[in-house]
Amino acid sequence: MKILALLLAVCAVTACSTATRIQGANGEQLVMVQCGASTSSSVCYERAKKECPNGYKEVDQVAGLNRQELRVQCITGGKQ
């Protein structure tokens, strides 16, 4: 358990990011990107670009004490 806590702490301080597919309030498919609070917000945006190769529309951004969270809707095919 201590190793897991240490890995999570290291991830929060370094440029780690995670992406999870979620459903938005109106039923739309979103990607929630989470990054460590001490990293640049550009890390979150780079991860969003990776998750949405055709581009994305930013839905929400939240900065907390221990993480940043960016929610985006991927553009599929043509522009949305």
MDTraj code that builds the backbone (N, CA, C; nanometers):
import mdtraj as md
import numpy as np

residues = "MET LYS ILE LEU ALA LEU LEU LEU ALA VAL CYS ALA VAL THR ALA CYS SER THR ALA THR ARG ILE GLN GLY ALA ASN GLY GLU GLN LEU VAL MET VAL GLN CYS GLY ALA SER THR SER SER SER VAL CYS TYR GLU ARG ALA LYS LYS GLU CYS PRO ASN GLY TYR LYS GLU VAL ASP GLN VAL ALA GLY LEU ASN ARG GLN GLU LEU ARG VAL GLN CYS ILE THR GLY GLY LYS GLN".split()
xyz = np.array([
    [0.0825, -0.1186, 0.0000],
    [0.0000, 0.0000, 0.0000],
    [0.0873, 0.1255, 0.0000],
    [0.1983, 0.1220, 0.0708],
    [0.2872, 0.2379, 0.0743],
    [0.3470, 0.2643, -0.0632],
    [0.3739, 0.1582, -0.1371],
    [0.4315, 0.1743, -0.2713],
    [0.3309, 0.2428, -0.3628],
    [0.2055, 0.2032, -0.3537],
    [0.1016, 0.2663, -0.4354],
    [0.0886, 0.4146, -0.4022],
    [0.0909, 0.4478, -0.2744],
    [0.0824, 0.5882, -0.2329],
    [0.2011, 0.6670, -0.2858],
    [0.3197, 0.6073, -0.2818],
    [0.4401, 0.6731, -0.3319],
    [0.4302, 0.6953, -0.4827],
    [0.3841, 0.5943, -0.5554],
    [0.3692, 0.6091, -0.7006],
    [0.2680, 0.7169, -0.7359],
    [0.1588, 0.7236, -0.6629],
    [0.0601, 0.8283, -0.6877],
    [0.1160, 0.9670, -0.6585],
    [0.1957, 0.9787, -0.5537],
    [0.2572, 1.1071, -0.5200],
    [0.3557, 1.1501, -0.6282],
    [0.4350, 1.0569, -0.6770],
    [0.5319, 1.0882, -0.7832],
    [0.4575, 1.1293, -0.9100],
    [0.3502, 1.0589, -0.9399],
    [0.2710, 1.0903, -1.0586],
    [0.2105, 1.2300, -1.0483],
    [0.1652, 1.2681, -0.9320],
    [0.1044, 1.4003, -0.9127],
    [0.2059, 1.5113, -0.9317],
    [0.3305, 1.4873, -0.8979],
    [0.4341, 1.5893, -0.9078],
    [0.4926, 1.5961, -1.0481],
    [0.4999, 1.4821, -1.1161],
    [0.5566, 1.4800, -1.2505],
    [0.4465, 1.5054, -1.3530],
    [0.4790, 1.4880, -1.4780],
    [0.3850, 1.5200, -1.5860],
    [0.2907, 1.4048, -1.6185],
    [0.2449, 1.3325, -1.5218],
    [0.1521, 1.2233, -1.5462],
    [0.0138, 1.2774, -1.5795],
    [-0.0564, 1.2019, -1.6626],
    [-0.1942, 1.2367, -1.6935],
    [-0.2718, 1.1086, -1.7192],
    [-0.4003, 1.1123, -1.6919],
    [-0.4879, 1.0000, -1.7225],
    [-0.6059, 1.0532, -1.8014],
    [-0.6662, 0.9660, -1.8797],
    [-0.7833, 1.0038, -1.9576],
    [-0.8886, 0.8953, -1.9410],
    [-1.0113, 0.9372, -1.9146],
    [-1.1217, 0.8455, -1.8941],
    [-1.2400, 0.8920, -1.9775],
    [-1.3039, 0.8001, -2.0465],
    [-1.4252, 0.8316, -2.1223],
    [-1.5417, 0.8348, -2.0250],
    [-1.6195, 0.9435, -2.0291],
    [-1.7342, 0.9585, -1.9396],
    [-1.8549, 1.0075, -2.0189],
    [-1.9697, 1.0040, -1.9559],
    [-2.0913, 1.0561, -2.0171],
    [-2.1225, 1.1910, -1.9545],
    [-2.1465, 1.2912, -2.0381],
    [-2.1782, 1.4249, -1.9910],
    [-2.3214, 1.4352, -1.9404],
    [-2.3563, 1.5482, -1.8856],
    [-2.4893, 1.5715, -1.8288],
    [-2.6011, 1.5553, -1.9317],
    [-2.5729, 1.5864, -2.0576],
    [-2.6741, 1.5749, -2.1634],
    [-2.6615, 1.4448, -2.2422],
    [-2.5834, 1.3497, -2.1890],
    [-2.5669, 1.2205, -2.2549],
    [-2.4542, 1.2149, -2.3566],
    [-2.3842, 1.3258, -2.3784],
    [-2.2752, 1.3278, -2.4758],
    [-2.1520, 1.2546, -2.4205],
    [-2.0738, 1.1975, -2.5127],
    [-1.9500, 1.1309, -2.4738],
    [-1.8404, 1.2353, -2.4533],
    [-1.7761, 1.2324, -2.3374],
    [-1.6674, 1.3247, -2.3057],
    [-1.5435, 1.2463, -2.2676],
    [-1.4315, 1.3143, -2.2709],
    [-1.3064, 1.2610, -2.2191],
    [-1.2661, 1.3482, -2.1021],
    [-1.2444, 1.2866, -1.9863],
    [-1.1976, 1.3585, -1.8684],
    [-1.0480, 1.3327, -1.8553],
    [-0.9697, 1.4379, -1.8674],
    [-0.8244, 1.4288, -1.8562],
    [-0.7850, 1.4847, -1.7202],
    [-0.7084, 1.4076, -1.6441],
    [-0.6618, 1.4516, -1.5132],
    [-0.5103, 1.4578, -1.5126],
    [-0.4570, 1.5658, -1.4560],
    [-0.3128, 1.5877, -1.4475],
    [-0.2780, 1.6312, -1.3053],
    [-0.1530, 1.6144, -1.2692],
    [-0.1082, 1.6605, -1.1384],
    [-0.1195, 1.8115, -1.1267],
    [-0.1515, 1.8595, -1.0080],
    [-0.1720, 2.0028, -0.9860],
    [-0.0450, 2.0840, -1.0084],
    [0.0695, 2.0230, -0.9845],
    [0.1936, 2.0987, -0.9968],
    [0.2494, 2.0975, -1.1391],
    [0.1801, 2.0309, -1.2313],
    [0.2264, 2.0290, -1.3697],
    [0.1618, 2.1436, -1.4472],
    [0.2189, 2.1739, -1.5589],
    [0.1635, 2.2779, -1.6454],
    [0.0320, 2.2292, -1.7042],
    [-0.0632, 2.3192, -1.7234],
    [-0.1914, 2.2795, -1.7827],
    [-0.1728, 2.2313, -1.9260],
    [-0.0612, 2.2647, -1.9877],
    [-0.0350, 2.2177, -2.1243],
    [-0.0252, 2.0652, -2.1300],
    [0.0106, 2.0009, -2.0183],
    [0.0155, 1.8549, -2.0133],
    [-0.1245, 1.7980, -2.0353],
    [-0.2240, 1.8572, -1.9716],
    [-0.3629, 1.8141, -1.9907],
    [-0.4068, 1.8351, -2.1354],
    [-0.3727, 1.9492, -2.1915],
    [-0.4131, 1.9789, -2.3287],
    [-0.3436, 1.8854, -2.4283],
    [-0.2197, 1.8524, -2.4035],
    [-0.1487, 1.7583, -2.4911],
    [-0.2136, 1.6207, -2.4851],
    [-0.2546, 1.5785, -2.3656],
    [-0.3222, 1.4491, -2.3516],
    [-0.4570, 1.4519, -2.4230],
    [-0.5287, 1.5643, -2.4151],
    [-0.6564, 1.5771, -2.4860],
    [-0.6350, 1.5642, -2.6370],
    [-0.5282, 1.6246, -2.6891],
    [-0.4966, 1.6126, -2.8322],
    [-0.4708, 1.4673, -2.8698],
    [-0.4029, 1.3957, -2.7816],
    [-0.3724, 1.2542, -2.8060],
    [-0.5016, 1.1712, -2.8073],
    [-0.5921, 1.1999, -2.7157],
    [-0.7173, 1.1253, -2.7051],
    [-0.8151, 1.1603, -2.8171],
    [-0.8053, 1.2821, -2.8703],
    [-0.8977, 1.3304, -2.9743],
    [-0.8175, 1.3766, -3.0961],
    [-0.7714, 1.2826, -3.1780],
    [-0.6844, 1.3204, -3.2905],
    [-0.7488, 1.4126, -3.3936],
    [-0.8827, 1.4169, -3.4015],
    [-0.9510, 1.5071, -3.4951],
    [-0.9833, 1.6421, -3.4327],
    [-0.9377, 1.6635, -3.3092],
    [-0.9644, 1.7875, -3.2384],
    [-1.0694, 1.7673, -3.1305],
    [-1.0924, 1.8704, -3.0535],
    [-1.1878, 1.8614, -2.9436],
    [-1.2439, 1.9980, -2.9095],
    [-1.3548, 1.9937, -2.8364],
    [-1.4178, 2.1147, -2.7850],
    [-1.4054, 2.1079, -2.6327],
    [-1.3499, 2.2107, -2.5711],
    [-1.3354, 2.2127, -2.4256],
    [-1.4722, 2.2362, -2.3620],
    [-1.5076, 2.1504, -2.2671],
    [-1.6361, 2.1595, -2.1993],
    [-1.6205, 2.2225, -2.0611],
    [-1.5155, 2.1828, -1.9895],
    [-1.4964, 2.2300, -1.8519],
    [-1.3508, 2.2123, -1.8112],
    [-1.3051, 2.2972, -1.7213],
    [-1.1705, 2.2852, -1.6652],
    [-1.1792, 2.3205, -1.5173],
    [-1.1212, 2.2346, -1.4340],
    [-1.1225, 2.2552, -1.2900],
    [-0.9810, 2.2341, -1.2370],
    [-0.9345, 2.3266, -1.1526],
    [-0.8038, 2.3120, -1.0880],
    [-0.8274, 2.2963, -0.9381],
    [-0.7801, 2.1854, -0.8826],
    [-0.7949, 2.1602, -0.7399],
    [-0.6608, 2.1639, -0.6704],
    [-0.6600, 2.1232, -0.5462],
    [-0.5363, 2.1230, -0.4688],
    [-0.4377, 2.0168, -0.5156],
    [-0.4888, 1.9007, -0.5566],
    [-0.3980, 1.7923, -0.5923],
    [-0.4067, 1.7498, -0.7384],
    [-0.4953, 1.8095, -0.8174],
    [-0.5018, 1.7740, -0.9591],
    [-0.5742, 1.8806, -1.0402],
    [-0.5497, 1.8745, -1.1694],
    [-0.6226, 1.9556, -1.2666],
    [-0.7108, 1.8606, -1.3457],
    [-0.8257, 1.9067, -1.3844],
    [-0.9170, 1.8221, -1.4599],
    [-0.9688, 1.9005, -1.5798],
    [-0.9614, 1.8398, -1.6954],
    [-1.0077, 1.8995, -1.8200],
    [-1.1072, 1.8035, -1.8830],
    [-1.2263, 1.8527, -1.9169],
    [-1.3273, 1.7706, -1.9836],
    [-1.3452, 1.8246, -2.1239],
    [-1.3339, 1.7333, -2.2206],
    [-1.3441, 1.7718, -2.3610],
    [-1.4379, 1.6775, -2.4346],
    [-1.4935, 1.7278, -2.5436],
    [-1.5741, 1.6455, -2.6336],
    [-1.4962, 1.6336, -2.7640],
    [-1.4643, 1.5099, -2.8009],
    [-1.3880, 1.4873, -2.9230],
    [-1.4716, 1.5198, -3.0454],
    [-1.4066, 1.5725, -3.1464],
    [-1.4700, 1.5986, -3.2750],
    [-1.4525, 1.4722, -3.3586],
    [-1.5625, 1.4219, -3.4095],
    [-1.5584, 1.3019, -3.4919],
    [-1.5905, 1.3392, -3.6354],
    [-1.5103, 1.2940, -3.7270],
    [-1.5337, 1.3248, -3.8688],
    [-1.5146, 1.4725, -3.8965],
    [-1.6245, 1.5397, -3.9364],
    [-1.6201, 1.6831, -3.9659],
    [-1.6237, 1.7649, -3.8391],
    [-1.6326, 1.8948, -3.8525],
    [-1.6354, 1.9847, -3.7365],
    [-1.7701, 1.9753, -3.6661],
    [-1.7679, 1.9981, -3.5325],
    [-1.8899, 2.0019, -3.4533],
    [-1.9290, 2.1437, -3.4260],
])
top = md.Topology()
chain = top.add_chain()
for i, resn in enumerate(residues, 1):
    res = top.add_residue(resn, chain, resSeq=i)
    for name in ("N", "CA", "C"):
        top.add_atom(name, md.element.get_by_symbol(name[0]), res)
traj = md.Trajectory(xyz[None], top)
